[in-house]
């Protein structure tokens, strides 16, 4: 990218944006109308997104992730390419499943994503887009997490041999936790103003951690230090005031992650002020359901996770059980 004329950069950015928007439009508007058609296979043999999801284009999206933009005013071409990669691999039709398999198994897409994820001083929108790709692949192709662990191993060895100052990371979980720590603790205070996307990034990281945990996809068990870091950040998020819905959405992602938390977390949350905020979430969810005059199909889905978490924590710690009884 460095040395390219400004007009060329703008053209490349617009082409990538158009490709991403076209794949999104086709997947959301056109494709669903053919899902129940008997002629589905014949129709999609001429799928107009085929060229955009072929091996060569997928490799191009991945390669562009490594590009450096000349100035902060330049179009964020790596971000647009990351969006294209997500759109090319998001879906359950045969073409998209094949593209996803190609990214993971054929073109070392996990390596490109790890390199993009661990690159420093990136714009938040770009990092958010890369995280969304990581979350999606870990959720849909469990083997991708182990490949990302391997890529991080190689990156650690290379960086350590170059400067000897690289802080060792064990795998994908540690990288995600480091990103989550920065997201929540960086300035201005979290979640920032309406244009600040760190809350979206925090939710995406929490969902990624949940996907790794549910799939048991990483080849590494998190260290005690990592588990402590996660606990600190989860308590920080739970204790944030509900200034807007962005914070509440982060808290719901915390609740999902706590569904699979070890029993020791009950005592940790109790000691660090994390139980009362969880009870407040349950009260808020219950009040929202009661306030509606008519029930909705998603009512159970909104209240069950927090009830399961509180029940699990109470079962592991009698003091937590007493606190829940006193507060409810």
Buried (B, 14 or more C-beta within 10 A) or exposed (E): BEEBEEEEBBEBBEEBBEBBEBBBEBBEEEBEEBEEEEEBEEBBEEBEBBEBBBEEBBBBBBEBBEBEBEEEEBBBBBBBBBBBBBBBBBBEBEBBBBBBEBBBBEBBBBBBBBBBBBBEEBBBBBBBBBBBBBBBBBBBBBBBBBBBBBBBBEBBEEBEEEEEEBEEBBBBBBBBBBBBBEBBEEEEEBBBEEEBBBBBBBBBBBBBBBBBBBBEBBBBEBEEEBBEBBBBBBBBBBEBEEEEEBBBBBBBBBBBBBBBBEEEBBBBBBEBEBBBBBBBBBEBBBEEBEEEEEEEEEBEEBBEBBBEBBEBBBEBBEEBBEBBEEEE
